[in-house]
Amino acid sequence: MLLTRFWPALALGWLLLGIQPVWAQSGTTDPGVSQDTDWTQPTTETAGHGYWAARIGYYDKDDAGEGNPFVDESVTVIEPILIYDYQVSDTFGYNLELSYDRVSSASIDRLSNFPGQTGASGDYYGGLKAAFRHKMDDQTQLDWHTNVSFEYDYFSVGLGAGLTHSLEPADATISANLNAYFDTVDVIRYNGVDEGQEDRTSIAASLGWYQVLSPTWHGEFGLTLSAQDGFLESPINAVVVEDPMLPPNPNLANMARGTEITEELPDSRFRTALYGKLRHSLSENTALELGGRLYQDDWGITAFDFSPKYIWERPGGTLWEFRYRYYSQTAADAYQERFLDPLNVPAERTQDSELAEIDSHLLGAHVRWGGNSQWDVGLDYLSRSDNLDHIFFTVGWRTGF
């Protein structure tokens, strides 16, 4: 449950590897970094061949003071991932992926201070994914996958399938995907109280269109609809109701005079996202890409991002990518920065910084080099308007056989 809150910010390590979960149940809609770079999974089309890949991802969010003033929101995650991909025949291949995350956060440290949670190891995440591809004919491919993931207070089973079809005269491709996640959450509150288990279901459907527009232009456009139902708040999140008549609360990072109560959010959420990108070849070894995304959900959040990117392939095959992304979102209806009236607390309420009004700027660079054995390194820095800045770093290796 803890790590699912961080999926959007952790997008670099996982999305570069092709893992595309439904965005966090109570997190920002911000996808963190571009979702289209694929450094480790070129399709292996020759039967009897495949590749091994390994990756280390590092993510750090620093709490510099303008997010939620009542809690320390610092988070650090280190994630190793191992991938095995094999093309069994000309028409069938599969991919296996094993991941493990080590999470360090102030919220986890705080839970360990309560007697009921003493020694609780809420600082890990494990995941296993198996994906399969079937070439049905020269124009059509079916892909499907299943995965399981778990944390100290969270267990998830995922299923998904997608169909890709190339159109004549081989200058366009359409795709359709459906993914579902079935989660069980141990509701461990901010004060260590365990309230039992709750369920959550997430379903996402997407349609995509890729089109060659000219010898130097191509584009990709899509629509994603997702729906969630069940326990959607983060149980370790609290809302602080301030009262000047109370003594300073030692459980709060700023020793505010107030009482903590549970975060309460709707038990359903519907999201819509439109995305697109255009890439233009400037020369034989350089290209410019412009991407964007529009988002809206029924929690009151609307968001957009704009993402220019420059790609440069040096002699010898070394590939560089430089990118910038501007992102902006409005606050959720349930969000308030402060709750000052103990007698009039809203039924739906949150002080989660990821549901506040946010603007961010991301700068990143990635490089890949090598032949049959390849290396890649990436670094992104995300500056947010609330000073909860992020750093993403990843290094990966892949070798074919």
LINHUFEN-V545437 format. One record per helix or strand. SS is the DSSP state (alpha for helix, beta for strand). FROM is the first residue (numbers start at 1). TO is the last residue. If there is no record, write none. Layout:
# LINHUFEN-V545437
ss = (SS:SS)
from = (FROM:FROM)
to = (TO:TO)
This chain:
# LINHUFEN-V545437
ss = (alpha:alpha:beta:beta:beta:alpha:alpha:beta:beta:beta:beta:beta:beta:beta:beta:beta:beta:beta:beta:beta:beta:beta:beta:alpha:beta:beta:beta)
from = (3:11:49:75:92:106:115:124:140:154:172:194:217:238:258:264:268:286:302:319:335:339:349:353:358:373:390)
to = (6:15:61:87:105:111:117:135:151:167:188:214:230:242:262:264:281:297:313:329:335:339:350:355:370:384:400)
